[in-house]
């Protein structure tokens, strides 16, 4: 047999040598990454994330540490219409939030969002919080029609590997209005898109809280929230997320941002 060209690989098996059909010449082999490959390839990201979470801080003793657990159910009723119900429990102080929501896709790159959050806190009763806004998708999505109600084809996958969106909401709590602006990035590590089954992907976002009524001289941004972490999409029906959340606030109207709290957030998402 002639020597194998340097640019050609042989299909072979990891099993002990046994008789098999003649090899077939193919181009470079492409192996599907397993979890170990992902961990080894992105171990620097795990180390950086752990350092950010566990690094000592001078103000760490004064910053409340919280644990958030949430479950979200999404019903993709039609191609443009989605109903959502989220239940989230937070510690320190003990808080329960129940948030029904409706999203309606008006064009491929924009969704209208309406939420009504019922926030119950120990010794503080229940407070309704209304949120109305728009989610913009900077990289427009693929919209798929002609699907039956509740079918996975109602999902709207991104056109590109990296998914970028901006959520702008007006929020009313008691008699106070404020603007919330959240910018989010997500990037799949082992799949082409974040909506592919088996995808492990990174999520990161930043959100600015801006009161609409403020005294002269006060800064426009009163609070900031940063989130980062990993998500795993098992299938269309199930997704799991583990996030680190940092909250900052201004003690004075125009003073610097200082840590308000940080939290570990575990989330389970169920789609129908």
C-alpha positions, 0 to 999 in steps of 0.5 A: 500500500502506498504511503498515506498523503500528509493531508489525509487521515484514516477513519479508525477505531479506538477498539483493539485491533480486529479485522475491519473493512478497508479504510476510507480516505477522508479529510481531517476528522471532526470530533464532537466535543464532550463535557471534558473537552469543554472543561479543558478548553475553557478552564481559564474561564472557570478560574477567572469566574471563581476568582471574581466570586471568591476573591477577598473584598475590603467591604465584603463583611458589610455586603449582604450575601444572598441565594436566589432560586427561580423556576420559569415556565414559558408557553410558546402559544403562537409564533409571535406570542409567549406567555411566561410565569416566573417564581423566584425566592431570595434570601437575606431578606426572605423575598418571594416574587411571582411574575406573570408576563406576556411577550409579543414579537412585532418584528424579528428584531423586537418584542413587546414585554409586559410584566406584573411582579408580585413581591412579598417580603417578610414583615413588608406585605405584598407589593405589585410592580408593573413593567412595560418595555421592549426587547431589541435583538441586535442580531435579528433572529430566525422566525419559523412559521407554520408550526402547531401550537406549543411546537418547538418550531415557535422558538426564535433562534439567533442568526449568529453564534453570539446572541445580543439583546437589549431590554428596556423597561419602564417600571412602576413601584408604588408611585415611583417610575424608573427606567431599566436598561439591560444589555445581554450577551450569550455565547455557546461553547460547544454548539453553533447556537444557544438554542441547540440541544446540549448547548453549554453557553456563557451568559453575561449582562449589565443593567442600569436603574434610572429614576425618572424623577430625581433631585437637581444634581443627582446622578442619572443612574442610581443602581447597577446590576451585573450578572455572569454565569453558565447555562446548559440547554438539555432540550427544547423543554429544559434549560438550567442556569447558574449565575453570579449577581452583583448589585451596586447602588449610590449612597448619595445622589451623586456619589460613587457606586458601592456594593449593595449585595451579591448573590448566587442565582440558580434558575430552571427554565421550562418551555412548552 
